[in-house]
């Protein structure tokens, strides 16, 4: 997992422009809203690379390299861009009502949503708490 804080590229009286990607086309993009206390993720992708840009709110994030026993926990907030390489399990718990935009390099959208998604039997936050 990599977390990058995105900076404002331009700002005037109309508002703000923040570049998320420059010269990096993506195969899929979706907006995800999550209510406070709800969980997203708890899966990994064998081939796809996923990027999550936090628009608003705050998440507690758990991650684990497939095959490892170490689970990482961090907090992400607006303008954070999290990049998940293949074979890194990830889970989001909304600490407040939140919005993120998810971009994927690889199979992910529409009828292909589950083709490269491997669901975890036990949520990462439960595994993390039991250690």
N, CA and C atoms as a LAMMPS dump frame, in Angstrom:
ITEM: TIMESTEP
0
ITEM: NUMBER OF ATOMS
393
ITEM: BOX BOUNDS ff ff ff
-5.0000000000000000e+02 5.0000000000000000e+02
-5.0000000000000000e+02 5.0000000000000000e+02
-5.0000000000000000e+02 5.0000000000000000e+02
ITEM: ATOMS id mol type element x y z
1 1 1 N 0.848 -1.178 0
2 1 2 C 0 0 0
3 1 3 C 0.888 1.234 0
4 2 1 N 0.511 2.203 -0.786
5 2 2 C 1.187 3.486 -0.822
6 2 3 C 0.139 4.574 -0.62
7 3 1 N 0.42 5.547 0.247
8 3 2 C -0.494 6.678 0.46
9 3 3 C 0.234 7.941 0.036
10 4 1 N -0.428 8.709 -0.837
11 4 2 C 0.137 9.957 -1.342
12 4 3 C -0.86 11.078 -1.095
13 5 1 N -0.416 12.166 -0.476
14 5 2 C -1.276 13.33 -0.263
15 5 3 C -1.26 14.163 -1.536
16 6 1 N -2.425 14.395 -2.147
17 6 2 C -2.524 15.171 -3.374
18 6 3 C -2.683 16.651 -3.03
19 7 1 N -1.979 17.49 -3.759
20 7 2 C -2.005 18.932 -3.53
21 7 3 C -2.93 19.625 -4.515
22 8 1 N -3.368 20.798 -4.158
23 8 2 C -4.178 21.632 -5.042
24 8 3 C -3.291 22.101 -6.188
25 9 1 N -3.773 21.927 -7.425
26 9 2 C -3.02 22.379 -8.595
27 9 3 C -3.39 23.8 -8.989
28 10 1 N -4.635 24.194 -8.73
29 10 2 C -5.092 25.524 -9.098
30 10 3 C -6.264 25.901 -8.2
31 11 1 N -6.299 27.175 -7.81
32 11 2 C -7.402 27.636 -6.978
33 11 3 C -7.682 29.085 -7.297
34 12 1 N -8.958 29.425 -7.449
35 12 2 C -9.38 30.815 -7.596
36 12 3 C -10.762 30.951 -6.969
37 13 1 N -11.462 32.037 -7.257
38 13 2 C -12.76 32.297 -6.629
39 13 3 C -13.807 31.231 -6.953
40 14 1 N -13.609 30.501 -8.056
41 14 2 C -14.574 29.469 -8.451
42 14 3 C -14.417 28.185 -7.663
43 15 1 N -13.205 27.937 -7.152
44 15 2 C -12.968 26.698 -6.422
45 15 3 C -11.573 26.161 -6.654
46 16 1 N -11.44 24.842 -6.604
47 16 2 C -10.139 24.178 -6.577
48 16 3 C -10.071 23.101 -7.659
49 17 1 N -8.885 22.933 -8.237
50 17 2 C -8.604 21.811 -9.145
51 17 3 C -7.459 21.021 -8.541
52 18 1 N -7.677 19.714 -8.354
53 18 2 C -6.649 18.812 -7.842
54 18 3 C -6.481 17.678 -8.833
55 19 1 N -5.284 17.568 -9.421
56 19 2 C -5.009 16.455 -10.326
57 19 3 C -4.804 15.187 -9.509
58 20 1 N -5.49 14.117 -9.893
59 20 2 C -5.307 12.834 -9.227
60 20 3 C -4.292 12.008 -10.01
61 21 1 N -4.473 11.918 -11.332
62 21 2 C -3.537 11.215 -12.213
63 21 3 C -3.213 12.117 -13.395
64 22 1 N -1.978 12.092 -13.828
65 22 2 C -1.55 12.815 -15.02
66 22 3 C -0.862 11.805 -15.936
67 23 1 N -1.339 11.686 -17.15
68 23 2 C -0.78 10.753 -18.14
69 23 3 C -0.823 9.3 -17.68
70 24 1 N -1.845 8.942 -16.91
71 24 2 C -2.025 7.564 -16.452
72 24 3 C -3.485 7.167 -16.649
73 25 1 N -3.869 6.742 -17.848
74 25 2 C -5.273 6.348 -18.059
75 25 3 C -5.644 5.133 -17.207
76 26 1 N -6.892 5.079 -16.795
77 26 2 C -7.411 3.981 -15.978
78 26 3 C -8.501 3.25 -16.743
79 27 1 N -8.713 1.97 -16.425
80 27 2 C -9.713 1.171 -17.121
81 27 3 C -11.095 1.251 -16.48
82 28 1 N -11.157 1.659 -15.232
83 28 2 C -12.441 1.718 -14.545
84 28 3 C -12.383 2.815 -13.485
85 29 1 N -13.508 3.494 -13.288
86 29 2 C -13.597 4.539 -12.265
87 29 3 C -15.002 4.508 -11.684
88 30 1 N -15.102 4.601 -10.366
89 30 2 C -16.413 4.611 -9.716
90 30 3 C -16.365 5.497 -8.47
91 31 1 N -17.501 6.066 -8.113
92 31 2 C -17.638 6.852 -6.885
93 31 3 C -18.328 5.98 -5.852
94 32 1 N -17.742 5.923 -4.649
95 32 2 C -18.293 5.087 -3.579
96 32 3 C -18.596 5.965 -2.371
97 33 1 N -19.833 5.931 -1.906
98 33 2 C -20.191 6.61 -0.664
99 33 3 C -20.305 5.543 0.425
100 34 1 N -19.891 5.9 1.622
101 34 2 C -19.932 4.954 2.735
102 34 3 C -20.417 5.687 3.98
103 35 1 N -21.43 5.139 4.623
104 35 2 C -21.962 5.727 5.844
105 35 3 C -21.059 5.405 7.032
106 36 1 N -21.043 6.316 7.995
107 36 2 C -20.236 6.141 9.197
108 36 3 C -20.471 4.766 9.816
109 37 1 N -19.349 4.096 10.146
110 37 2 C -19.415 2.793 10.794
111 37 3 C -19.491 1.605 9.844
112 38 1 N -19.718 1.869 8.56
113 38 2 C -19.837 0.777 7.591
114 38 3 C -18.468 0.364 7.051
115 39 1 N -18.413 -0.875 6.55
116 39 2 C -17.157 -1.474 6.093
117 39 3 C -17.201 -1.687 4.591
118 40 1 N -16.084 -1.399 3.933
119 40 2 C -15.909 -1.658 2.501
120 40 3 C -14.654 -2.504 2.317
121 41 1 N -14.618 -3.248 1.239
122 41 2 C -13.414 -4.001 0.885
123 41 3 C -13.438 -5.407 1.443
124 42 1 N -12.391 -5.728 2.208
125 42 2 C -12.174 -7.09 2.708
126 42 3 C -11.969 -8.049 1.554
127 43 1 N -11.09 -7.636 0.649
128 43 2 C -10.77 -8.46 -0.511
129 43 3 C -9.401 -8.044 -1.046
130 44 1 N -8.955 -8.764 -2.053
131 44 2 C -7.762 -8.37 -2.8
132 44 3 C -7.979 -8.744 -4.251
133 45 1 N -7.071 -8.285 -5.1
134 45 2 C -7.136 -8.562 -6.529
135 45 3 C -5.848 -9.264 -6.943
136 46 1 N -5.971 -10.319 -7.711
137 46 2 C -4.782 -11.07 -8.15
138 46 3 C -4.003 -10.321 -9.23
139 47 1 N -4.711 -9.597 -10.093
140 47 2 C -4.055 -8.941 -11.227
141 47 3 C -4.22 -7.426 -11.248
142 48 1 N -5.316 -6.928 -10.753
143 48 2 C -5.639 -5.502 -10.869
144 48 3 C -4.93 -4.654 -9.812
145 49 1 N -4.626 -3.431 -10.207
146 49 2 C -4.064 -2.418 -9.304
147 49 3 C -5.18 -1.411 -9.034
148 50 1 N -5.469 -1.146 -7.767
149 50 2 C -6.581 -0.27 -7.379
150 50 3 C -6.035 0.993 -6.73
151 51 1 N -6.689 2.12 -7.051
152 51 2 C -6.334 3.421 -6.468
153 51 3 C -7.605 3.998 -5.856
154 52 1 N -7.542 4.44 -4.603
155 52 2 C -8.699 5.03 -3.932
156 52 3 C -8.354 6.451 -3.52
157 53 1 N -9.101 7.421 -4.064
158 53 2 C -8.905 8.828 -3.739
159 53 3 C -10.016 9.252 -2.782
160 54 1 N -9.632 9.723 -1.6
161 54 2 C -10.613 10.13 -0.589
162 54 3 C -11.061 11.564 -0.891
163 55 1 N -12.354 11.711 -1.177
164 55 2 C -12.93 13.016 -1.489
165 55 3 C -13.364 13.72 -0.206
166 56 1 N -14.059 12.987 0.661
167 56 2 C -14.534 13.572 1.92
168 56 3 C -14.652 12.474 2.961
169 57 1 N -14.649 12.888 4.216
170 57 2 C -14.765 11.933 5.31
171 57 3 C -13.415 11.397 5.748
172 58 1 N -13.474 10.295 6.475
173 58 2 C -12.264 9.702 7.039
174 58 3 C -12.487 8.204 7.18
175 59 1 N -11.456 7.424 6.866
176 59 2 C -11.518 5.978 6.971
177 59 3 C -10.378 5.444 7.831
178 60 1 N -10.665 4.387 8.568
179 60 2 C -9.643 3.546 9.166
180 60 3 C -9.394 2.465 8.118
181 61 1 N -8.131 2.269 7.752
182 61 2 C -7.801 1.348 6.668
183 61 3 C -6.901 0.241 7.192
184 62 1 N -7.224 -0.983 6.806
185 62 2 C -6.422 -2.156 7.143
186 62 3 C -5.9 -2.758 5.849
187 63 1 N -4.658 -3.251 5.889
188 63 2 C -4.091 -3.899 4.706
189 63 3 C -3.187 -5.046 5.118
190 64 1 N -3.051 -5.994 4.197
191 64 2 C -2.216 -7.17 4.454
192 64 3 C -1.756 -7.747 3.124
193 65 1 N -0.454 -7.938 2.985
194 65 2 C 0.065 -8.64 1.809
195 65 3 C -0.426 -10.084 1.874
196 66 1 N -0.905 -10.6 0.758
197 66 2 C -1.368 -11.98 0.714
198 66 3 C -0.209 -12.899 1.105
199 67 1 N -0.479 -13.822 2.033
200 67 2 C 0.548 -14.749 2.504
201 67 3 C 1.289 -14.27 3.737
202 68 1 N 1.056 -13.025 4.159
203 68 2 C 1.709 -12.474 5.338
204 68 3 C 0.762 -12.529 6.539
205 69 1 N 1.337 -12.514 7.732
206 69 2 C 0.523 -12.452 8.954
207 69 3 C 0.41 -11.029 9.489
208 70 1 N 1.177 -10.11 8.924
209 70 2 C 1.196 -8.723 9.408
210 70 3 C 0.046 -7.945 8.781
211 71 1 N -0.736 -7.279 9.637
212 71 2 C -1.838 -6.43 9.189
213 71 3 C -1.514 -4.998 9.599
214 72 1 N -1.566 -4.1 8.636
215 72 2 C -1.288 -2.682 8.885
216 72 3 C -2.598 -1.929 9.052
217 73 1 N -2.561 -0.919 9.913
218 73 2 C -3.728 -0.078 10.164
219 73 3 C -3.295 1.38 10.052
220 74 1 N -4.082 2.181 9.34
221 74 2 C -3.791 3.607 9.213
222 74 3 C -5.105 4.372 9.031
223 75 1 N -5.033 5.681 9.102
224 75 2 C -6.184 6.556 8.887
225 75 3 C -5.93 7.343 7.608
226 76 1 N -6.956 7.434 6.746
227 76 2 C -6.858 8.263 5.547
228 76 3 C -7.976 9.285 5.568
229 77 1 N -7.721 10.407 4.899
230 77 2 C -8.656 11.528 4.905
231 77 3 C -8.642 12.217 3.539
232 78 1 N -9.42 13.293 3.367
233 78 2 C -9.515 13.931 2.056
234 78 3 C -8.149 14.257 1.435
235 79 1 N -8.093 14.032 0.118
236 79 2 C -6.925 14.254 -0.733
237 79 3 C -5.858 13.187 -0.584
238 80 1 N -6.13 12.124 0.171
239 80 2 C -5.207 10.988 0.213
240 80 3 C -5.538 10.06 -0.952
241 81 1 N -4.498 9.604 -1.634
242 81 2 C -4.631 8.621 -2.702
243 81 3 C -3.914 7.361 -2.253
244 82 1 N -4.674 6.284 -2.086
245 82 2 C -4.11 5.003 -1.65
246 82 3 C -4.005 4.12 -2.881
247 83 1 N -2.839 3.529 -3.091
248 83 2 C -2.625 2.629 -4.217
249 83 3 C -2.399 1.226 -3.689
250 84 1 N -3.192 0.291 -4.204
251 84 2 C -3.135 -1.113 -3.808
252 84 3 C -2.585 -1.932 -4.968
253 85 1 N -1.362 -2.424 -4.856
254 85 2 C -0.88 -3.329 -5.898
255 85 3 C -1.634 -4.655 -5.829
256 86 1 N -1.514 -5.496 -6.854
257 86 2 C -2.139 -6.815 -6.776
258 86 3 C -1.658 -7.569 -5.53
259 87 1 N -2.525 -8.429 -5.025
260 87 2 C -2.218 -9.302 -3.883
261 87 3 C -1.982 -8.564 -2.57
262 88 1 N -2.651 -7.425 -2.403
263 88 2 C -2.665 -6.723 -1.116
264 88 3 C -4.133 -6.587 -0.699
265 89 1 N -4.503 -7.293 0.365
266 89 2 C -5.873 -7.236 0.874
267 89 3 C -6.115 -5.873 1.513
268 90 1 N -7.334 -5.356 1.365
269 90 2 C -7.645 -4.038 1.907
270 90 3 C -9.077 -3.968 2.427
271 91 1 N -9.228 -3.144 3.465
272 91 2 C -10.526 -2.948 4.109
273 91 3 C -10.615 -1.506 4.579
274 92 1 N -11.778 -0.895 4.398
275 92 2 C -12.046 0.469 4.839
276 92 3 C -13.184 0.447 5.853
277 93 1 N -13.029 1.155 6.961
278 93 2 C -14.125 1.369 7.906
279 93 3 C -14.325 2.879 7.997
280 94 1 N -15.529 3.345 7.664
281 94 2 C -15.809 4.779 7.654
282 94 3 C -15.926 5.306 9.082
283 95 1 N -15.07 6.26 9.423
284 95 2 C -15.132 6.904 10.734
285 95 3 C -16.146 8.043 10.738
286 96 1 N -16.57 8.458 9.559
287 96 2 C -17.641 9.426 9.362
288 96 3 C -18.194 9.188 7.954
289 97 1 N -19.338 9.761 7.634
290 97 2 C -19.86 9.617 6.275
291 97 3 C -18.762 10.041 5.311
292 98 1 N -18.489 9.215 4.296
293 98 2 C -17.314 9.426 3.452
294 98 3 C -17.611 9.153 1.989
295 99 1 N -16.783 9.764 1.131
296 99 2 C -16.867 9.562 -0.311
297 99 3 C -15.458 9.32 -0.835
298 100 1 N -15.316 8.288 -1.688
299 100 2 C -14.044 8.055 -2.368
300 100 3 C -14.312 7.76 -3.83
301 101 1 N -13.296 8.011 -4.636
302 101 2 C -13.337 7.634 -6.041
303 101 3 C -12.326 6.515 -6.21
304 102 1 N -12.767 5.41 -6.795
305 102 2 C -11.895 4.259 -7.009
306 102 3 C -11.58 4.139 -8.498
307 103 1 N -10.28 4.023 -8.782
308 103 2 C -9.779 3.847 -10.148
309 103 3 C -9.081 2.492 -10.191
310 104 1 N -9.247 1.768 -11.294
311 104 2 C -8.624 0.456 -11.377
312 104 3 C -7.876 0.306 -12.697
313 105 1 N -6.67 -0.243 -12.589
314 105 2 C -5.907 -0.704 -13.741
315 105 3 C -6.145 -2.206 -13.797
316 106 1 N -7.065 -2.651 -14.651
317 106 2 C -7.392 -4.07 -14.738
318 106 3 C -8.892 -4.291 -14.691
319 107 1 N -9.291 -5.545 -14.634
320 107 2 C -10.698 -5.936 -14.658
321 107 3 C -11.361 -5.545 -13.339
322 108 1 N -12.484 -4.815 -13.399
323 108 2 C -13.169 -4.462 -12.161
324 108 3 C -14.601 -3.99 -12.367
325 109 1 N -14.915 -3.313 -13.449
326 109 2 C -16.208 -2.648 -13.565
327 109 3 C -17.323 -3.466 -14.18
328 110 1 N -18.55 -3.01 -13.948
329 110 2 C -19.734 -3.595 -14.556
330 110 3 C -19.859 -5.081 -14.29
331 111 1 N -20.104 -5.848 -15.337
332 111 2 C -20.294 -7.295 -15.188
333 111 3 C -19.011 -8.009 -14.789
334 112 1 N -17.875 -7.334 -14.893
335 112 2 C -16.582 -7.918 -14.513
336 112 3 C -16.215 -7.653 -13.051
337 113 1 N -17.134 -7.075 -12.289
338 113 2 C -16.843 -6.609 -10.934
339 113 3 C -16.148 -7.653 -10.063
340 114 1 N -16.588 -8.897 -10.124
341 114 2 C -16.048 -9.934 -9.242
342 114 3 C -14.985 -10.824 -9.894
343 115 1 N -14.663 -10.603 -11.164
344 115 2 C -13.747 -11.509 -11.873
345 115 3 C -12.346 -11.548 -11.265
346 116 1 N -11.875 -10.439 -10.721
347 116 2 C -10.533 -10.404 -10.13
348 116 3 C -10.599 -9.967 -8.669
349 117 1 N -11.678 -10.333 -7.989
350 117 2 C -11.87 -9.977 -6.587
351 117 3 C -11.926 -11.25 -5.755
352 118 1 N -11.001 -11.367 -4.821
353 118 2 C -10.963 -12.529 -3.933
354 118 3 C -11.374 -12.047 -2.548
355 119 1 N -12.527 -12.503 -2.093
356 119 2 C -13.083 -12.091 -0.797
357 119 3 C -12.373 -12.8 0.348
358 120 1 N -12.184 -12.077 1.462
359 120 2 C -11.57 -12.649 2.663
360 120 3 C -12.645 -13.299 3.522
361 121 1 N -12.321 -14.432 4.129
362 121 2 C -13.28 -15.104 5.008
363 121 3 C -13.474 -14.34 6.308
364 122 1 N -12.39 -13.8 6.862
365 122 2 C -12.456 -13.031 8.111
366 122 3 C -12.002 -11.606 7.836
367 123 1 N -12.816 -10.609 8.209
368 123 2 C -12.429 -9.223 7.964
369 123 3 C -11.064 -8.893 8.589
370 124 1 N -10.316 -8.044 7.91
371 124 2 C -8.971 -7.688 8.396
372 124 3 C -9.022 -7.053 9.779
373 125 1 N -10.017 -6.195 10.045
374 125 2 C -10.048 -5.548 11.361
375 125 3 C -10.287 -6.559 12.478
376 126 1 N -11.018 -7.639 12.199
377 126 2 C -11.209 -8.682 13.221
378 126 3 C -9.923 -9.462 13.437
379 127 1 N -9.198 -9.75 12.383
380 127 2 C -7.906 -10.438 12.51
381 127 3 C -6.914 -9.561 13.279
382 128 1 N -6.945 -8.261 13.005
383 128 2 C -6.022 -7.317 13.649
384 128 3 C -6.306 -7.225 15.147
385 129 1 N -7.573 -7.215 15.536
386 129 2 C -7.956 -7.107 16.948
387 129 3 C -7.627 -8.357 17.731
388 130 1 N -7.581 -9.507 17.062
389 130 2 C -7.342 -10.753 17.77
390 130 3 C -5.851 -10.989 18.033
391 131 1 N -5.007 -10.118 17.502
392 131 2 C -3.547 -10.304 17.688
393 131 3 C -3.051 -9.552 18.889
